[in-house]
Every structure is written in C-alpha cells, then in structure tokens.
Amino acid sequence: MPSKQVTISARISQEDAEFISQLTIDDAKTPSDKLRAIIADTKLRSNRKQDYASRLQHIQELVQPCLRKIRKAEVENNVHSELITRLTEWIPDALAFLLSSTSAQDDQDPPQALFQLEQGVAERLIRLMESVLQLAITEQCACYDPEIMRTKIKPVLELSQIILAKK
C-alpha cells in the first residue's frame, strides 16, 4: 500500500527554481516529480551498503554520463584512446576500494586495517602503471595522439632504470 502523501511548502531562491526546472530526470517533468526523484535517489544512496560492490556500482553510475560523451565523440570522430579507457576503468575500482576500506576500518584493528589499505592501493597503482606501460610497447599505441606515450613515458623509464640500478 503506498504511503500517505503530505504537501510541503518551501521557499527557494530563483536560481534553485531555475535549476530544478532545467534538471533532466527520467520520468520527472514537474518540479514536484523532480523533488520526489531527488528524495528517492538520496534515500537510495543513504541506504546503500558501504561495501566495495555497492561503492563500485555507485561510482560507475556517476561516471557513466562522462563516458557516454567520450564514447559518442570518439565514434563521431572515428578515434579511440585506450589510455582513457584504462583510466576510466581504473578510477571507479580504486575509489570504490578506498571508500569501502575506510568504511570497514571501524570494524578492524587500526594498524591491520591501514596495512590492508596500503596493500590494496599499491596493488591497484601497480596494475595501472603496468597497463599504461603496455601502451608504450608499440610505435602506434591506441591513443588519439600516439606520440604522447613516447614523449611522456621517457621520464618514467628513466626512473625505472635508476630503481633497477640500485638493486
């Protein structure tokens, strides 16, 4: 059975009223519909679990509009950047891991939780570095500007050589 609806009244600024009128929310046309949708979304987010999978899903939802614009522009211009693809896959994972790890710290021994956090961050950063370095293997990497990898990777390779020389 649906909840009883109550009428509320609020004074908002002209800017906020314009913002709400221009806001695009699926199936919400009127200011009342939009306000109900905003409340429903906020309730959903506040009731969401704080675990990795829930955080990852939420972050992916936040990133999707940006990715759609990028993919649309790539298709329209017949280009692709594997560098952007790899980064946009890595960011949600890394952020979800960080947020869910700090939420889980309350239930763990602090030194152990920090150790696990650092371990997970290191693993993710190394995976990103390996993924980016793979793009520099061939002369024609899958980037909008293939030259970018050759020029930008040189300082990283120099640092790698210094690290290897010290071992």
C-alpha positions in Angstrom: 0.0 0.0 0.0 1.5 3.4 -1.0 2.4 5.8 1.8 0.2 8.7 2.6 1.3 11.8 0.8 1.7 15.1 2.5 2.0 18.5 1.0 5.1 20.5 1.9 5.9 24.1 1.0 9.3 25.6 0.8 10.8 28.9 -0.3 13.8 28.5 -2.6 15.9 31.0 -4.5 15.2 31.9 -8.1 18.4 30.2 -9.1 17.4 27.0 -7.4 13.9 27.1 -9.1 15.6 27.6 -12.5 18.0 24.7 -11.7 15.1 22.4 -10.9 13.2 23.4 -14.0 16.2 22.7 -16.2 17.1 19.5 -14.4 16.6 16.4 -16.5 15.4 13.4 -14.6 13.9 10.4 -16.3 10.1 10.4 -16.0 10.1 13.6 -13.8 8.6 16.6 -15.6 7.2 18.8 -12.9 9.1 20.4 -10.0 7.1 18.0 -7.7 8.1 15.0 -9.7 11.7 16.1 -9.7 11.8 16.7 -6.0 10.3 13.2 -5.4 13.0 11.8 -7.7 15.8 13.6 -5.8 14.4 12.4 -2.5 14.2 8.8 -3.8 17.8 9.0 -5.1 19.1 10.4 -1.8 17.3 7.7 0.2 18.7 5.0 -2.1 22.3 6.4 -1.6 21.9 6.7 2.1 20.6 3.2 2.5 23.2 1.7 0.2 25.8 -0.7 1.7 29.2 0.7 2.3 30.9 -2.4 0.8 33.1 -2.5 -2.3 30.5 -3.8 -4.8 27.9 -1.1 -3.8 30.5 1.7 -3.9 31.7 0.5 -7.3 28.2 0.5 -8.7 27.6 4.0 -7.4 30.8 5.4 -8.8 30.2 3.7 -12.1 26.8 5.4 -12.2 28.4 8.8 -11.5 31.0 8.3 -14.3 28.6 6.9 -17.0 27.4 10.3 -18.3 31.0 11.4 -18.9 32.0 8.1 -20.5 28.9 8.2 -22.8 30.0 11.7 -24.0 33.6 10.5 -24.6 32.4 7.4 -26.5 30.0 9.4 -28.6 32.7 11.9 -29.5 35.1 9.0 -30.3 32.6 7.4 -32.6 31.7 10.7 -34.3 35.4 11.4 -34.9 36.5 7.8 -35.6 39.1 7.8 -32.9 39.8 5.8 -29.7 42.0 6.3 -26.7 43.0 3.1 -24.9 44.7 5.4 -22.3 41.3 7.0 -21.4 39.6 3.6 -21.4 42.1 2.1 -19.0 42.0 5.2 -16.7 38.2 5.3 -16.6 38.1 1.6 -15.7 40.7 2.1 -13.0 39.3 5.1 -11.3 36.0 3.6 -10.1 37.8 0.5 -8.8 40.4 2.5 -7.0 37.9 4.9 -5.5 35.4 2.1 -4.5 38.3 0.2 -2.8 39.4 3.3 -0.9 35.9 4.3 0.2 34.9 0.8 1.2 38.2 0.2 3.0 37.9 3.3 5.1 34.3 2.3 6.0 35.5 -1.2 7.0 38.3 0.2 9.2 35.8 0.8 12.1 35.4 -3.0 12.5 39.2 -3.8 12.3 42.3 -3.4 14.3 43.6 0.0 13.1 47.2 -1.0 12.2 46.0 -4.1 10.4 43.3 -2.0 8.5 45.9 0.5 7.4 48.2 -2.2 6.3 45.5 -3.8 4.2 44.5 -0.3 2.8 48.1 0.3 1.7 48.4 -3.1 0.2 45.3 -2.7 -1.9 46.3 0.8 -3.0 49.7 -0.4 -4.0 48.2 -3.3 -6.0 45.9 -1.0 -7.9 48.5 1.6 -8.6 50.9 -1.1 -9.9 48.2 -2.5 -12.1 47.5 1.0 -13.6 51.3 1.5 -14.2 51.6 -1.8 -15.9 48.5 -1.1 -18.0 49.8 2.3 -19.1 53.3 0.9 -19.8 51.7 -1.7 -22.1 50.6 1.2 -24.3 54.2 2.3 -24.8 55.3 -1.1 -26.2 54.3 -0.5 -29.9 55.1 2.5 -32.0 51.4 3.1 -32.8 49.6 2.8 -29.5 45.9 3.2 -29.4 45.7 6.8 -28.4 44.3 9.9 -30.1 47.9 11.0 -30.3 50.3 8.0 -30.5 53.3 10.3 -29.9 52.0 11.1 -26.4 53.2 7.8 -25.0 56.6 8.0 -26.5 57.2 11.5 -25.1 55.5 11.2 -21.7 56.9 7.8 -20.8 60.6 8.7 -21.1 60.9 10.2 -17.5 59.1 7.1 -16.1 61.5 4.8 -17.9 64.5 6.9 -16.6 63.1 6.4 -13.1 62.7 2.7 -13.7 66.3 2.4 -14.8 67.5 4.3 -11.7 65.5 1.9 -9.5 66.9 -1.2 -11.3 70.4 0.1 -11.0 70.1 0.5 -7.2 69.0 -3.2 -6.7 
